[in-house]
Every structure is written in C-alpha cells, then in structure tokens.
C-alpha cells in the first residue's frame, strides 16, 4: 500500500466526462463522488462595485492556515493510494485521491456528533508510516475508498495489534464498490484468520447507541431496507467493521451522481448510522482497553492440585470468547471470598475433541450461533448426564445467541426445555444472598418491573445441570460496562458469579 503524496505521488490524468458511468473495472469507480463544481462567478464591473471588506486587526500571512479546534482525536482517516486529476466535460478539473474521494466525510460526522452529544471530538489524517497506534490516543482508524487497498504483512500485523489493544478499524466502501469491499474483507481474513467476519445483527448496540436504526434508505440501487455491516468481533466489540454500502457521502449531505452502479445510504440513514458509530467508538473504547489486557490460559495437561477448581470454557464454532479477562476476575473473587481453591487461569476446551471428564463445571458464552456438530453435542450430553454443570451466558444479551443456544440445547437433550429458576432457589444464596438484581439501563427500560435475578435452568434427576443467563453476566465480573447491552450490573453479576460456582461445585 502506498501513501498518497500530492507533491511527488503518481498523478493519473483521467480524461472522463461528468456523465454517470457504468463501472466495469475498479478504475471506473475512481471519479469525484460529490456534485460537479459550480460555474465560475462573473467578474463585477467597475460600475457594480461593492464596499471593501474590513481587514482583520492582525492580518494572516498567506502561508497560515486555519487550525481545527483543539479536541481529543477520535478518528484518524488513513491516507493511502494514488492521486489523480479528473476533467469534466465542461473543461473544469478536480483533484482526487484514493483515500479522500469524499473529503468532508469525517469532518461532517464529527460535527454532527458534536451537535448531538454536546462534546467535541477531533479528527486527523494519518499515514501508517507514522501512525500512532495507541488506542487510548486514537480509538478509531477510518479507511475509505472505491479501489483495491493492499496492506503489507507488517502493516497487517501492526493493525491487528492495534485492534487487539482496543482500537477499531472501520472500512467504508464509499460508493458501494465491490473492489474496495473485497479488499477490506481480505484484510480482515489476513489480520484475524481465527475470527471470521460476521454480519452485525439488528439488535446489536451498534445500531442503537443514539438512535434505533432498524430500517434505512438508499440513494440508489437499494439492496433492501435494512442496514448491513460486517464485523470481526474482538472480545465483545466490533474490532474491524466493514460497510459494503457507502456512508461518507451521506455524512457530507450528498450522494454519488457519477456512478450508475453506486450503492450508498441516503443522507438520513448514513447520518444516523454515523452518529451511532461515533457513540459506539466512544462508549466501547474503555471496553476494548479492558478486554485487550493480556491473559494467561492454562494448558489442558497442566498439573494442578486435585482439589483445585479449574475454569473450563467451551470453545465452539461461533464467537466463543466474548469478554476476555472476565473469568480471571471472577476467580480472584472466588479465591478471596470463598473457601474454594482455584486456579487463576482458565482453559479452553472443545467438546468432542478434548476430554471433559476432569471438569465438574463448563462455562459457555457467545455473541452468535455456536454451531455445534453431532460429536460436540454428544460430548456435552454425556457431560451433563454424568453430573457436570453447564453454565451458559448470553454475552450482550443478543437475540441471535439466545435462539441458537435454545436450539442447540434441544438437540443435546431432546425433550427438555429451560425453565425460570425461582428467586427462592438455593442457587441464589450458595455464597452471597441475591434477592434483588440491578440490571443495565436497557433491560430496566425494556422491563421496568424486573427486579429479581433472572436465570433459567434445566434439571436432570432433580439437580440443575444447565444454568442459563439470558442477560450478560460475565461482563460485570471484570467491571466492564457495555453500553446498550442487556445484562447485569457489575455488583449483581459478581455476586451471582460466586453463587453459580459454589452451587455447581456443591450439587
């Protein structure tokens, strides 16, 4: 990938007319996306003079430029690719660059966010050669374009590390170009081969941070009326986000008149999605930094005292590691507040491949479909029937995982169904009495009368062997607050976590 350099970079002369193009190659997409320039104003004759404008008290030197207001930087717009000169059929020309076909996009959405949030955030242009990849200083890297963007192996590794530490990389296919979208997907595959891209579900916080975006409009070539984003989940957040349909022109209050095949959100939809994106980047910055801290995993064959509790977490085909560090935080509470001897590491186990016999308790979570095969289902069935306890947590409280887990449980234990666990069940006093629960604001808004801890369970021979939390439980173990999630407060989550471990080990 080459940085764009106006002074010495490659300049391509594009002698194209301003009529809409039928794009046949990626170069056909490389045109100005905004409206054509207006005609030059006519000169005012001597008889039509106007009073001179007053000079400023301190004249600005010609070399001085206005500086953008000082504000903490939130978004860095990546400089990449080539520059070109575009000639309209009127003879007018425009300078364009791969990275900046919509020059006002980031500035516009930051300005709109300031008006809505009342807080100013800065933006800047960044080059990977000099990129400050500290997420605490620059939480979001924005990449826009229509042609193929390529990254070196070193750049992929650097951006992967940036995302793992809490940063977010957002790709905007600003005119809906398949070339740019495919390149963004290729980057995601190269940077996170173990975490495939997933479609962001409609109940995800990204679509509800400031305004509910459930239906959208398009400027042209509408593929439907639903928003579509693709993400690589890192912990509980979107670490890499791809918009296959254009956002930036809508942020800057215009469409794409120059390409017939262009697919882009209209101004209203793009603006609402952009405001949610800004709020998401702000709200989940602390989440990313907390979940990005290094964590030690134990080995399956690691020797431990026979009476030491090992936190074994189920690894499945979906996103299985939603809140890194949460289990270790709970184990610290278990060691400090109970008599249970614990290991301070967790182990990841794959049902149907790894031996589940050593573990009395399995923990499972996710953000989407776990996708078990028959061998994994059989292994989990044997684990439960022999007396093991499966604790399942719906990270972020998303509907997709809820439906998928209930489907999988019906296949693991046919004819069985989860039932609400009554508030007076011994589970809720196994270590710490929990009679009332505090929930995240979204749960309280949706269920104002819900004050008791809500868990569901499945009994085998009279004992709870599957315990399911439809609301996010383990985010609270580490004190992480995920905006617009459905879950328990950290205080309630920690108390319930202690009860779950102690109950499972004593029943």
Protein Blocks (a to p, Z undefined) as FASTA:
>chain_A
ZZddfklmccddddddfbdcddfbfklmmccfbdcdddddddddfklcccdddddfbdcd
fkbccdddddddfbdcddehjddddddfkopacdddfklmplmlmmmmmmmmmmmnopac
ddddddfkloccbfklmmbacdddjbdcdddfklmmmmmmmmmnopacddddfkopaklm
mmmmmmmmmmmmmlccddddfkbmklmmmoccfbccdfbhpabjbdcdddddehjbcfbd
cdfbdfklmmnopacfkbmklccddfklmmmmmmmmmmmmmmmmmmmmmmmpccddddfk
lccdfklccddddddfbdfblbghklmmmmmmmmmmmcbdcdfbdcdddehkaccklpmb
dcdddfbdnkiafklmmmmmmmmmnopacddddehhiaklmmmmmmmmmmmmghiacddd
dfkbmklmmmbccfbdcddfklmmmmmmlmbdcdddddeehiafbdcdfbdfklmmnopa
cehiacddfklmmmmmmmmmmmmmmZZ
